[in-house]
Amino acid sequence: MEEVKLSKKELNKVFWRSFALQGSESYTDMQGMGYSYSILPALKKIYATDDEKYYESLYRNTEFFNTTPHVSTFIMGMSLALEEENAKTDDFQTETISSIKAALMGPVAGIGDSFYWGTFRVIAAGIGLSLAAQGNLLGPILYFLIYTILHFLGRYGCLRIGYKMGANAIEKAFNNDYLGSFSTSASIVGLMSIGAMTSSLVNFTIPAVFETKGGEINVQQMLDDIFPGLLSLGLTFFVYFLLKKNVKVLWIILAIFIFSILGVYIGLLG
């Protein structure tokens, strides 16, 4: 059969449709219907002359699928490259397509969650919150723009890379440690952003001053001389400890809210 190659037009349609990946989720197939809807224009071109394989591909791509939406297009691109192989090869094992999708869902979700939820969102929030805390309207705008632009670039780039590299993508990425290097770099930037946010946004001070015969003891000044920002850092790690203990975020927020009011009322906090 004549080889069919997808053009930029079909790939762009897949890209835009991929935003509807979670538009029809179910407990049995999760994102399966959204996945099939996303790649439908490409499948129509690949199997334009073979209705039987076309309908088989539609059914095959409604199978269970669940991964981070931001990078789901990487698997879509790879699947489409394999669908092209199936279209031009009579004895192609279609189970390979389903197997690769199933094998990649977990690892790709781990990478996507780490980058977009654990790194990019933190960086965007750090920039946005620092401006918003000063009453600058650019705060929420920059947060939206930074995260959205990174999302769009990642989603489009993953589609192109997955389609171009095909089934060899993961093997090449791991052999050259591209994912490891990128993950390490992203983690470093994310941790730097968290540190900067803690220093600039967490404000925890004790204004208590004790009178003595020789003068006075300023508790906050004494702590700052030992370790500037020690209380803010301690509060941050305490909240992190509670989260690791599976304490609900709502209870932590309420506890901080009540402690802050009582602390200011009795003069313990500033």
N, C-alpha and C positions, 0 to 999 in steps of 0.2 A: 504494500500500500504506500502511496505517496506520503512523504513526511510532511507534517503540518507543524509550523512554528507559530507561536503566539506573537502578535505584534504588541507594540506599546499601548495601543487602543484597548485591547482585551485585558491586558494587565492593569491598566488604569481602572477599568470597570470592576475588576476583582478588588482592587484597592479600596474604592469607594464603597462597594457593597460589603466589605469586611467590617465596616462600622456597625452593621446590623447583625453581627455574629451572635449577639446575645438577645436578639429580638424575639426569638421563639424558643426559649429553653424549656426542657422537660426533665423530669426525674429519671427517665429511662435513657434519653439520648443527649441530655445536657445541651451543648451547642451544635449538635449534629445537623439540625435543619438550617441553622444560620450558616454553617460551613458549606452545605450544599448550595444554598442561595448565593453565597459569596462567589463561588467559582463557576456558577452556572454559565455566564457568557463565554468563558474560556472552554468549557466542556462542549458547548454548542459548536464552536469552531473546530475543536480537535476531532470530534466525531460527526462532522457535517455530512459525511457520506456513509455513515454506518449507524443506523438507528438502533440496532440491537445493542451494540457496545455503548452507545450514548445512554440508553435507559439503564443499562447495567451500572454505568458509572454514577448516574444519579442516585440509584439505590445504594450503591456502595458508599457514597459520600454523605449519606444521612445517618451513618453509623455513629455510635457514641463518640463524642469528641469534647474535650474540656481542657483548656489551657489559658494562659494569660492573653487577653484579647490584643494587647499592644504588639505582641510578637507572633501572634497566630498566623500571620501572613507568611512567615518563614516556612511553616509546614504546608501552607496552601501552595506556595511556589514550588516546593519540592514535589508535592503530589501531582501538580500539573505537568511537571517534567516527566514523571513516571507515567502519567496518563498518555502523554505523547508517545512514549515508548510502546505502550499497550496498543495504541492506534495503528502503529506501523509494523507491529510484530504479532504474528498469529498465535505463537505459543508462549506469549508473555504470561507470567504467573501474577494474576491480579491480587493474590493474597499479599504480595509484597507491598502494595500500596497501603493496604489496611494495617499491615504489620508495622511499617515504618511510622505511620501516623500514631499508632498506639504506643510505640516505643519512644517517640519524641515528645508526646504530650507532657509527661512529667518533667524531664530535663529542661525543656523550653519554658515551661511554667516557672520552674525554679529560677532560671536566668531572668525571665521577664519580671517576676516579683521582686527580685533583688535589685534590678536596675531601676524599674519604674516606681515601685512602691517604696523601696528601701533607700534609694539613692537620688534619683531625679526629682521625686516629689519633695524630698527633704531639702535639696538644694533650692528648688523653686520656692518652697515655703520659707526657708531662711531669708532669702532675699526679699520676698513679699512681706513677711512679718516685721522685719527690721524697718522697712519704710512705713508700714501701716501703724506701727507703734508710735511713730512720730507724727501721725495724722496725715501722712502723704497718700493721696488717692492712687498714686502709681503702685502702691503695695499690692492690692488685689489684682490690678491689671497685669503687672509683671508676673505675678504668680501664675495667672491664667495663661499668659502668652508663652512663658518659658516652658511650662509643662506641656502645653498643647503643641508647641512647635517640636519639642523633643518626641512627643507621641507620634505626630505625623511623619517626621523624618524616620523614626524607627520602624513604623508600620510599613511605609513605602520601601525603605531600604531592605527590610527583611524579605519582602515579597520578591524583589529583584534578585537578591542574593540566593534565596532558596530556589528560584526558578533557574537561575544561571548555573548554579553548582549541582543541582539535581541530587541524586541519592548519595553522591560523594561529599556533600557539604559537611556533614557532621564529622566524617572521617578526616577530612582535610583540616577542619577547625581544631580538632583535638590533637592531631599529629603535630601541628604547628603551634599549639597552645595559645591560639588567638583568644579563645574564650577565657582562659585562665588569666592572661595578661590584662584583658579588658576588665574582667571582674575585679582584679586586684586594684587597678587604677580607680575604678568607680567606687570601690569601698573606701579607699583613702580619701577621695574627695568628699564622699558622704560623711565620713567621720569628722573631717575638718569642718564641714558645715554644721554638724551637730554641736561640735565644740564651740564654734562661733555663736551659734544660737543660744547655747547655755550661758555663755559669758555676757551676751548683750541683752537677752530677753528675760532671764530668770533673775528676779530681784528679791533677795531674802536678807534682811538686815535686822540686827537687834540694837536699838538705841539706848538700852539700859545703861545708866551710869551710877556707880556706887561710890558714895562719899567715904573717905577714910581720913584718919588723922593727918596723914602725909599728903593728902590731895584727893584725887578721884580716880576711879578705874572705869575707863570707857571700854565696854565689852567688845563692841564692833571694831574699834580701833585696834584693840589687842589682837583680835582674830585676823584683821587685815595685815597686821605686821607679821603674823605667822604664815598666813596663806591667803592672799587676796581672793575673794570670791569663794571662800571655803564653804560657807553656808549654802550658797546657791548650788555649788557642785554637789554637796551632800544631799540636798533636797532632790536634785535630779537623779542621783543614784538610788535614793530611797524609793522614788516613784518607779524607777526601772525595776528595782527589787520586787515591789508589789505586783508589777505587771508580770514578772517571771513567775510569781506565785499564783497567777491567774485571778488576781483581784480585778473586779470589773472596773473599767475606766470611769463609769459614772460615780461609783462609790469613792474613787480616788479624788475626783473633781469636787464632790460634795465635802469630803474630809478637808481638803485644802481650803475650800471656801469658808467652812466653819472655823477652822483653825486661824485663818487670816483675820476674820472679824473679831474673834475672841482675843487674839494676840494684840491687835491694835487697841481694842477696848481697855485691856488691862495694862497697856503700855509696854508689852514685851516686844512687839514688832514695830518696825518703822515703815 
